[in-house]
Amino acid sequence: MKKHETGKMQNLKRLMIVAVLVTFVASPAFAAMPRTESTVLNDRITLGDVFDGVTENADYYLAPAPALGKTVTLNVNDLIRISEALNLGWIPDGNHRQVVIRRSSGEIDLYDIQAALQDRLTEEMRGRKFDIELFDRSLSFLVPKTADKTVTVNRLTTDAVKGLFKAVVSPLAFPDMKKEVSGRFYTIGRVPVLKESLRSGDVISANDVEYIDMRASAITSSMITDASKLIGQTPRRGISAMKPITTGDVKLPVVVKKGAVVTMTLRSETISLTTQGRAMDNGSKGDVIRVMNTGSKQVVEAVVVGPQAVIVRSPSTVTVISSL
């Protein structure tokens, strides 16, 4: 008898365990659990945005989503009400206190807006380039994350004398999101620069040069604006890459070095005389240097005309050359 009762008790325990397991699996209380946070892409908060593990009615509409980029917080009482209303069976266990719902958004930022305004100004000003500065540096638009970020510019007005502009801008996909903008515009000029730094003695070639944009107001009269005026020149000291270059930064390369033997030539309407001399100065093409006649030891001034070649400046020195 005792053995029979013991067997019945064991069977009853087994049945109770099975019942508990069935309840555990079947009960929605263990299937639906609040999320900690959730991001929604559209303007609706659904049951599936708030609770994980919801197999049915996940798309059930609960409330409007917060504004773009904003959040709304559901506290534990909100979660209990949702669970009871939809028979989820969830009971707070102390671990879940709130769910933060965030509305996903994308941003059309200041630089997107500036780029659209620059394009429109270039179009209005017949192809001239401009740099612009908006007075409101915090200007931006919040739009849905997948929205087109193209900006439309309307009602553009400019004051060319003062360099000021006003306009109305809006996202192309949301024309009702209008904002008034104002700012200053600056005409852009182009100046040649070196692609890489060069030292004195390096001869600048066309392959060494490219152009950069600068505000026209920042381009001084001493800056070189024509690349052709750099070709064939050499830095006086050294020129850094990508920096504007002034006329004082470059010179013609030395083609006659001090101490070198040069050919001295004197030309007149009737004669052309040549002899050898020794350069007493360094000279670039067009420079006037001192040259000593190696035969007579007389020193004359001569113009450098090429590598190791000079022309004597004064006709009076013909006697110096011809006496050799």
C-alpha positions as CSV (number, residue, x, y, z in Angstrom):
1,M,0.0,0.0,0.0
2,K,2.7,2.3,1.0
3,K,4.6,1.4,-2.2
4,H,1.4,2.1,-4.3
5,E,0.9,5.5,-2.7
6,T,4.5,6.4,-3.3
7,G,4.0,5.6,-7.0
8,K,0.9,7.8,-7.2
9,M,2.7,10.7,-5.6
10,Q,5.6,10.4,-8.1
11,N,3.1,10.4,-11.0
12,L,1.3,13.4,-9.6
13,K,4.6,15.3,-9.3
14,R,5.4,14.4,-12.9
15,L,2.0,15.7,-14.0
16,M,2.5,19.0,-12.1
17,I,5.9,19.5,-13.6
18,V,4.5,18.9,-17.1
19,A,1.7,21.4,-16.4
20,V,4.1,24.0,-15.2
21,L,6.3,23.5,-18.3
22,V,3.2,23.8,-20.6
23,T,2.1,27.0,-18.8
24,F,5.7,28.4,-19.2
25,V,5.8,27.7,-22.9
26,A,2.2,28.7,-23.7
27,S,1.9,31.8,-21.5
28,P,2.6,35.0,-23.4
29,A,4.0,36.4,-20.2
30,F,7.2,34.7,-21.0
31,A,7.2,35.3,-24.7
32,A,6.5,39.1,-24.7
33,M,9.2,41.2,-23.0
34,P,9.6,45.0,-23.2
35,R,12.5,46.3,-25.1
36,T,14.9,48.7,-23.5
37,E,14.9,51.1,-26.5
38,S,13.5,51.1,-30.0
39,T,13.9,53.1,-33.2
40,V,10.9,53.7,-35.5
41,L,11.3,54.7,-39.1
42,N,7.8,56.1,-39.7
43,D,5.1,58.0,-37.9
44,R,3.6,55.1,-35.9
45,I,4.5,53.2,-32.8
46,T,3.4,49.6,-33.0
47,L,3.3,46.8,-30.4
48,G,6.4,45.2,-32.0
49,D,8.3,48.4,-31.4
50,V,7.6,48.2,-27.6
51,F,7.6,44.4,-26.9
52,D,10.0,41.7,-28.2
53,G,8.7,38.2,-28.8
54,V,5.2,39.3,-30.0
55,T,4.3,36.8,-32.7
56,E,0.8,38.1,-33.4
57,N,-0.4,41.7,-33.8
58,A,3.2,43.0,-33.9
59,D,1.9,45.7,-36.3
60,Y,-0.8,46.8,-33.9
61,Y,-0.9,50.6,-33.7
62,L,-0.3,52.0,-30.3
63,A,0.4,55.7,-30.7
64,P,1.9,58.4,-33.0
65,A,5.6,58.4,-33.2
66,P,7.6,61.3,-31.7
67,A,8.7,64.1,-34.0
68,L,11.8,63.5,-36.2
69,G,14.9,63.1,-34.1
70,K,12.9,63.1,-30.8
71,T,12.1,60.4,-28.2
72,V,9.2,59.3,-26.1
73,T,9.5,57.2,-23.0
74,L,7.0,54.6,-21.9
75,N,7.2,54.0,-18.1
76,V,6.3,50.8,-16.3
77,N,2.7,51.8,-15.8
78,D,2.4,52.4,-19.6
79,L,3.8,48.9,-20.2
80,I,1.4,47.3,-17.7
81,R,-1.6,48.9,-19.4
82,I,-0.4,47.7,-22.8
83,S,0.1,44.2,-21.5
84,E,-3.3,44.0,-19.8
85,A,-5.2,45.6,-22.8
86,L,-3.7,43.2,-25.3
87,N,-3.5,40.2,-23.0
88,L,0.2,39.8,-23.2
89,G,0.4,38.5,-19.7
90,W,3.6,40.4,-18.9
91,I,4.2,41.3,-15.3
92,P,7.0,43.6,-14.3
93,D,9.9,41.9,-12.5
94,G,11.9,44.9,-11.4
95,N,14.3,44.7,-14.4
96,H,12.1,46.6,-16.9
97,R,11.2,50.1,-15.9
98,Q,10.9,52.0,-19.2
99,V,11.1,51.7,-23.0
100,V,12.7,54.6,-24.9
101,I,11.2,55.1,-28.4
102,R,13.3,57.1,-30.8
103,R,12.1,58.5,-34.2
104,S,14.8,57.8,-36.8
105,S,15.8,60.9,-38.8
106,G,18.4,62.1,-41.3
107,E,19.8,65.6,-41.4
108,I,20.2,68.1,-44.2
109,D,23.0,70.1,-42.6
110,L,24.6,73.5,-43.0
111,Y,27.0,72.4,-45.7
112,D,24.3,70.8,-47.8
113,I,22.4,74.1,-47.7
114,Q,25.5,76.2,-48.5
115,A,26.3,74.0,-51.5
116,A,22.8,74.5,-52.9
117,L,23.1,78.3,-52.4
118,Q,26.5,78.4,-54.0
119,D,25.2,76.5,-57.1
120,R,22.3,78.9,-57.4
121,L,24.5,82.0,-57.0
122,T,26.9,80.7,-59.7
123,E,23.9,80.2,-62.0
124,E,22.5,83.7,-61.2
125,M,25.9,85.4,-61.6
126,R,26.7,83.9,-65.1
127,G,29.1,81.2,-64.1
128,R,31.3,83.1,-61.6
129,K,32.2,81.2,-58.5
130,F,31.4,82.3,-55.0
131,D,32.1,81.4,-51.4
132,I,29.3,82.0,-49.0
133,E,28.8,82.6,-45.3
134,L,25.4,82.0,-43.7
135,F,24.6,84.3,-40.7
136,D,22.8,81.4,-39.0
137,R,25.4,78.7,-38.5
138,S,22.9,76.3,-36.8
139,L,20.7,76.0,-39.9
140,S,19.6,72.5,-40.8
141,F,16.6,70.3,-41.6
142,L,15.5,67.0,-40.0
143,V,14.0,64.7,-42.5
144,P,13.3,60.9,-42.6
145,K,16.5,58.9,-42.8
146,T,15.9,57.7,-46.3
147,A,14.7,61.0,-47.7
148,D,16.3,62.8,-50.6
149,K,18.7,65.5,-49.2
150,T,18.5,67.8,-52.2
151,V,17.8,71.4,-51.2
152,T,15.7,73.8,-53.3
153,V,16.5,77.5,-53.3
154,N,13.7,80.0,-53.9
155,R,13.3,83.8,-53.9
156,L,17.0,84.5,-54.1
157,T,17.9,88.2,-53.9
158,T,21.4,89.7,-53.9
159,D,23.1,93.0,-53.2
160,A,26.3,92.9,-55.3
161,V,27.7,96.1,-53.8
162,K,27.5,94.9,-50.2
163,G,27.9,91.2,-51.1
164,L,24.8,90.2,-49.3
165,F,22.0,87.7,-50.2
166,K,18.6,86.4,-49.0
167,A,16.7,83.3,-50.0
168,V,14.1,80.8,-49.0
169,V,15.3,77.1,-48.8
170,S,13.5,73.8,-48.4
171,P,14.2,70.1,-48.8
172,L,13.1,69.0,-52.3
173,A,11.1,66.2,-50.9
174,F,9.3,68.4,-48.3
175,P,8.6,71.8,-50.0
176,D,6.6,73.0,-47.0
177,M,9.6,72.9,-44.7
178,K,10.7,76.4,-45.7
179,K,13.3,78.5,-43.9
180,E,14.5,82.0,-44.7
181,V,18.3,82.3,-44.9
182,S,20.6,85.3,-45.3
183,G,24.4,85.7,-45.5
184,R,27.4,87.1,-47.3
185,F,28.9,86.0,-50.6
186,Y,32.5,86.4,-51.8
187,T,33.7,86.3,-55.4
188,I,36.2,83.4,-55.9
189,G,39.4,83.8,-58.0
190,R,42.0,81.3,-59.0
191,V,45.7,81.4,-58.3
192,P,48.5,79.0,-59.4
193,V,50.4,77.1,-56.7
194,L,53.0,74.4,-56.6
195,K,51.8,70.8,-56.2
196,E,54.9,70.0,-54.1
197,S,57.4,72.2,-52.3
198,L,60.4,73.3,-54.3
199,R,63.8,74.6,-53.3
200,S,66.0,77.4,-54.7
201,G,67.6,76.1,-57.9
202,D,64.7,73.9,-58.9
203,V,63.2,75.1,-62.2
204,I,59.4,75.2,-62.2
205,S,57.7,73.4,-65.0
206,A,54.1,73.2,-66.1
207,N,53.7,69.8,-64.4
208,D,54.6,71.4,-61.1
209,V,51.7,73.8,-61.1
210,E,48.0,73.6,-60.4
211,Y,45.3,76.2,-59.5
212,I,43.4,76.7,-56.2
213,D,40.3,78.8,-55.4
214,M,40.7,81.9,-53.2
215,R,38.4,84.7,-52.2
216,A,39.1,87.5,-54.7
217,S,39.4,90.0,-51.8
218,A,42.3,88.0,-50.4
219,I,44.3,88.0,-53.7
220,T,46.9,90.8,-53.4
221,S,48.5,92.7,-56.3
222,S,51.8,91.0,-55.5
223,M,50.4,87.4,-56.0
224,I,51.0,85.7,-59.3
225,T,47.7,84.8,-60.9
226,D,49.0,83.6,-64.3
227,A,50.8,80.2,-64.3
228,S,52.8,81.1,-67.3
229,K,54.7,83.6,-65.1
230,L,55.9,80.7,-63.0
231,I,57.1,78.4,-65.7
232,G,60.9,78.5,-66.0
233,Q,61.3,80.4,-62.7
234,T,63.0,79.1,-59.6
235,P,62.3,79.9,-55.9
236,R,64.5,82.5,-54.4
237,R,64.6,80.5,-51.1
238,G,61.9,77.8,-51.1
239,I,58.2,77.7,-51.8
240,S,55.7,75.5,-49.9
241,A,53.2,73.4,-51.7
242,M,49.6,74.7,-52.2
243,K,50.4,78.2,-51.1
244,P,49.9,81.5,-53.1
245,I,53.1,82.7,-54.7
246,T,54.2,86.3,-55.0
247,T,56.5,87.9,-57.6
248,G,59.2,88.2,-54.9
249,D,59.1,84.5,-54.2
250,V,60.6,83.5,-57.6
251,K,63.3,84.5,-60.0
252,L,64.9,83.3,-63.2
253,P,67.3,80.4,-62.5
254,V,71.0,81.1,-62.5
255,V,72.5,80.3,-65.9
256,V,75.9,81.8,-65.3
257,K,77.7,81.0,-62.1
258,K,80.3,83.1,-60.4
259,G,83.8,82.0,-61.5
260,A,82.5,80.2,-64.7
261,V,84.2,80.8,-68.0
262,V,81.8,82.7,-70.4
263,T,81.7,83.8,-73.9
264,M,81.7,87.6,-74.1
265,T,80.2,89.1,-77.2
266,L,80.1,92.7,-78.4
267,R,77.7,93.6,-81.2
268,S,77.3,96.8,-83.1
269,E,75.9,97.7,-86.5
270,T,79.2,96.9,-88.2
271,I,81.0,94.3,-86.1
272,S,80.5,91.4,-83.8
273,L,83.4,90.4,-81.6
274,T,83.7,87.5,-79.1
275,T,86.3,86.5,-76.5
276,Q,86.4,84.6,-73.3
277,G,85.8,86.0,-69.8
278,R,85.2,84.9,-66.3
279,A,82.0,85.7,-64.5
280,M,82.5,87.6,-61.2
281,D,78.8,87.3,-60.2
282,N,76.0,84.8,-60.5
283,G,73.5,85.7,-63.1
284,S,70.1,84.8,-64.4
285,K,68.9,85.5,-68.0
286,G,68.6,89.3,-68.3
287,D,70.8,90.1,-65.3
288,V,73.7,92.5,-65.5
289,I,76.8,91.0,-64.1
290,R,80.5,91.8,-64.0
291,V,82.8,89.9,-66.3
292,M,86.6,90.0,-66.4
293,N,88.3,89.6,-69.8
294,T,90.7,86.7,-69.2
295,G,93.3,88.2,-71.6
296,S,93.3,91.9,-70.6
297,K,92.1,91.5,-67.1
298,Q,89.7,94.3,-67.7
299,V,86.3,94.2,-66.0
300,V,83.2,95.1,-67.9
301,E,79.4,94.9,-67.3
302,A,77.5,92.4,-69.4
303,V,74.0,91.1,-69.8
304,V,73.4,87.4,-69.4
305,V,71.7,86.0,-72.5
306,G,72.0,82.3,-71.9
307,P,74.1,79.5,-70.3
308,Q,77.7,80.7,-70.1
309,A,76.9,83.6,-72.6
310,V,76.9,87.3,-72.1
311,I,76.7,90.5,-74.2
312,V,78.9,93.5,-73.3
313,R,76.7,96.4,-72.4
314,S,78.6,99.5,-73.5
315,P,80.0,100.1,-77.0
316,S,83.0,101.8,-75.4
317,T,84.3,98.5,-74.2
318,V,84.9,97.4,-77.8
319,T,88.5,98.5,-77.5
320,V,88.9,96.2,-74.5
321,I,87.8,93.2,-76.5
322,S,89.4,94.1,-79.8
323,S,92.8,94.8,-78.2
324,L,93.1,91.1,-77.3
